[in-house]
Amino acid sequence: MYISRVPLNVARVGAVQLIESPYRMHAAVEAAFPPDSVRDDDEGRILWRLDSLDQGRGMWLYVVSPEPPDLTHVIEQAGWPMRMEWESKDYTPLLSRIAVGQCWQFRLRANPVRRAREDKGRRPKADASAIVGKLQGHVTASQQAEWLIARASSHGFEVIADDTGAPSMVVKQRHRERFGRNGKTVTLSTAVFEGQLRVTDADEFRRTLCHGLGRAKGFGCGLMTVTPVREASA
């Protein structure tokens, strides 16, 4: 597995077009790999995520993949062509270090959803648009946080609690995105999760890092990245 990143020049029209359409960005990421390259196997699949830097200082495209990408066309369309460069690193050294009990800082952009259930008369009026079994995006930050916490165990980790017992995590950059795909409008509820976690199952956690978490992986959701927890200075 490899992890790569490339800076995007948000002042360019081409970059804005990719950023505003997960469908176009998905196509651009797919084009970074030859037709016969590995896209999904036991080791992992192609995942991508856009990270916006604080204070509008730019944006990065992250890609995790079984093979290293060629992101030349992304730089030509949306980067700085005079500095034709991106970073790709072997992900194996980090993945091989994963062990039960380790604590990591994490960042995840995800699509928190639930399946609509029948209203049992607990509300005066049932929402006519809520079709039983239909996927619906969670709306509030607390709902989105609960969504991740509920899935943590099956993905090999737990969110660490702070001194008050609350999850050591923030939910931000919450958006309802709409974009065109094959003549239809796709709507996604997305959120970025940042916090600290503890590994509870090393194999499952490695799978999470390589296969993603949640739905809409082709549209920039599901990629979790981790960095070592920094010890507080004395």
Secondary structure, DSSP 4 states (H G I P E B T S, - for coil): -EEEEEEE-TTSHHHHHHHH-HHHHHHHHHTTS-TTS--B-SS-B-EEEEEEPGGG--EEEEEEESS----HHHHHHHS-GGG---EEEESHHHHHH--TT-EEEEEEEE--EEE-----S-SSS--TT--TT-EEE--SHHHHHHHHHHHHGGGTEEEPB-TTSSBSEEEEEEEEEEEEETTEEEEEEEEEEEEEEEES-HHHHHHHHHH-SSS-GGGT---EEEEEPPPPP-
